[in-house]
Amino acid sequence: MSRYVAVMLFIATVAACAQKPPQHFNLSGYSSAFKSGHADGCSSAGGTLERDERRFQADADYTMGWNDGHSACGK
């Protein structure tokens, strides 16, 4: 029984280390378009593309926010 407990604790420890903690960014002072782009870019860093293509092409603040979020959360 103790071997089972040790294996389960090891698996739980490895799984906990593999998860990245949530990231928090101080975005006060940035436009709402930048914040929206940052959130989408950060979500996209996980592998699933989240991007409003129309806004990405037309709104420089959204684009800068997306690029910044994608870069910051991809680390």
C-alpha positions as CSV (number, residue, x, y, z in Angstrom):
1,M,0.0,0.0,0.0
2,S,2.8,2.5,0.8
3,R,4.3,1.9,-2.6
4,Y,1.0,2.9,-4.2
5,V,0.9,6.1,-2.1
6,A,4.5,7.0,-3.0
7,V,3.8,6.5,-6.8
8,M,0.6,8.6,-6.6
9,L,2.4,11.4,-4.7
10,F,5.2,11.3,-7.4
11,I,2.6,11.5,-10.2
12,A,0.8,14.4,-8.5
13,T,4.1,16.3,-8.0
14,V,5.1,15.9,-11.6
15,A,1.7,17.0,-12.8
16,A,1.7,20.0,-10.6
17,C,5.1,21.1,-11.9
18,A,4.1,20.7,-15.5
19,Q,1.3,23.3,-15.2
20,K,2.2,26.9,-15.7
21,P,0.8,29.2,-13.0
22,P,-1.7,31.8,-14.3
23,Q,0.0,35.0,-15.4
24,H,-1.1,38.4,-14.2
25,F,-0.2,41.6,-16.0
26,N,-0.7,45.2,-15.0
27,L,-2.4,46.6,-18.1
28,S,-3.8,49.7,-16.4
29,G,-3.3,52.7,-18.7
30,Y,-3.7,50.6,-21.9
31,S,-6.6,51.0,-24.2
32,S,-9.4,48.4,-24.2
33,A,-8.4,47.3,-27.7
34,F,-4.9,46.6,-26.4
35,K,-6.2,44.7,-23.4
36,S,-8.5,42.6,-25.6
37,G,-5.7,41.8,-28.0
38,H,-3.4,40.9,-25.1
39,A,-6.0,38.5,-23.6
40,D,-6.5,36.8,-27.0
41,G,-2.7,36.7,-27.7
42,C,-2.1,35.1,-24.3
43,S,-4.8,32.5,-24.8
44,S,-3.3,31.8,-28.2
45,A,0.1,31.1,-26.7
46,G,-1.4,27.8,-25.4
47,G,-1.8,26.5,-28.9
48,T,-5.3,27.3,-30.0
49,L,-5.4,30.5,-32.1
50,E,-7.7,33.1,-30.7
51,R,-7.6,36.2,-32.8
52,D,-10.1,38.6,-34.3
53,E,-8.5,38.8,-37.8
54,R,-10.5,41.8,-38.8
55,R,-9.4,43.8,-35.7
56,F,-5.8,42.4,-36.0
57,Q,-5.6,43.8,-39.5
58,A,-7.3,47.1,-38.8
59,D,-6.6,48.1,-35.2
60,A,-3.0,48.8,-34.2
61,D,-3.7,48.7,-30.5
62,Y,-5.3,45.3,-30.8
63,T,-2.4,44.0,-32.9
64,M,0.2,45.3,-30.5
65,G,-1.7,43.8,-27.5
66,W,-2.1,40.5,-29.3
67,N,1.6,40.3,-30.1
68,D,2.6,41.4,-26.6
69,G,0.3,38.9,-25.0
70,H,1.3,36.0,-27.2
71,S,5.0,36.7,-26.5
72,A,4.6,37.2,-22.8
73,C,2.5,34.1,-22.2
74,G,4.4,31.9,-24.5
75,K,7.4,31.9,-22.2
